[in-house]
């Protein structure tokens, strides 16, 4: 299965709590700290909800 590397590039300050919890569920706690995940439909859906805060790369 394909992998994606996601990096948080914008702050979660002043964002709705739901978006903050989505970032935590993706394992993103700090800015510019990349995480790799399998590209499952669940992960891609979470990325879609907070894509304005992320940089996404296909691996």
C-alpha positions in Angstrom: 0.0 0.0 0.0 1.2 3.5 -0.7 2.5 5.7 2.0 2.2 9.5 2.6 4.4 11.8 4.6 2.5 14.6 6.3 4.0 17.6 7.9 2.1 20.3 9.8 3.1 23.7 8.4 0.4 26.0 10.0 -0.5 26.4 13.6 -3.6 24.8 15.2 -4.1 27.9 17.4 -7.6 29.5 16.9 -8.8 26.4 15.0 -11.9 24.4 16.0 -11.4 21.7 18.5 -12.4 19.0 16.0 -9.4 20.1 13.7 -7.0 20.0 16.7 -8.1 16.5 17.6 -7.7 15.4 14.0 -4.1 16.6 14.0 -3.5 14.7 17.2 -5.0 11.6 15.7 -2.6 11.9 12.8 0.3 12.0 15.3 1.1 15.7 14.6 2.1 17.5 17.8 4.6 20.1 16.6 5.2 22.1 13.5 7.5 20.8 10.8 7.7 17.3 12.4 6.8 14.8 9.7 4.9 11.6 10.2 4.4 8.7 7.7 1.2 6.8 7.4 -0.3 4.2 5.1 -2.6 5.8 2.5 -5.8 4.2 3.8 -9.2 5.8 3.1 -9.5 6.8 6.8 -6.1 8.6 6.9 -6.8 10.3 3.5 -10.2 11.5 4.9 -8.5 12.9 8.0 -5.9 14.7 5.8 -8.6 16.2 3.7 -10.3 17.8 6.7 -7.1 19.6 7.8 -5.3 19.9 4.4 -5.0 23.7 4.9 -2.7 23.1 7.8 -0.6 20.3 6.2 2.0 19.6 3.5 1.4 16.1 2.0 4.0 14.1 0.0 3.5 10.7 -1.7 6.3 8.2 -0.8 
